[in-house]
Amino acid sequence: MKLASRVSRLAVQVSLLVSLASVGSFVMLKPYLDDDENMYKLGRIDTVVSQGPVTVAHVEWKLDSLKAYATLLDDEGEAIELGGPAGSIAVVATMTVTPRDGLFLKDKGFSCDAVLRDTKGNTWDNEQAFGYPLPTYCSDDDHPFTMNKSQQIAQVFVVPKSAVPNLTGVTVEDFSEHRRVLITP
């Protein structure tokens, strides 16, 4: 056998091996690379919006402010207990929320949850701050919602003091469409 035929045979074998390895890798990784539900569960953010408004799941969100407080005061000037560990800071996201057509208003309210997020991927769920001057959830009997009418709410989060400089904004989600939007201040 001549050297040229050995080299061409080796080239064909190497190219066949590379193509088989790449097809095998693609077939094995494809479910993980484009599986929308798994990417959503891992915390993927689809859109980043500065302040808003943005409509997610028939609710229009606008971030008015994102401020950190050492203590929160209720309507009468008393401190609100949030139950966080020592050294925690209360972060209040004041948001304008508008229910849009297509949303089901049960008893003049609906579920509206936002999640606070930092640059490291840490998230915090909102806390119920009873007595805060603004409603802290969207199904409050004292502050009923009507369709297509804006209302201000406060989402209250308890975070470690060291996380405050790294806060990026608030995420709102649509679970059925696997969509997550980050609203930055």
Secondary structure, 3 states (H helix, E strand, C coil): CCHHHHHHHHHHHHHHHHHHHHHHHHHHHHHHHCCHHHHHHCCCCCEEEECCCEEECCEEEEEEEEEEECCCECCCCCECCCCCCCCEEEEEEEEEEEECCCCCCECCECCCCCEEEECCCCEEECECCCCCCCCCCCCCCCCCCCCCCCEEEEEEEEEEHHHHHHEEEEEEEECCCCEEEEEEC
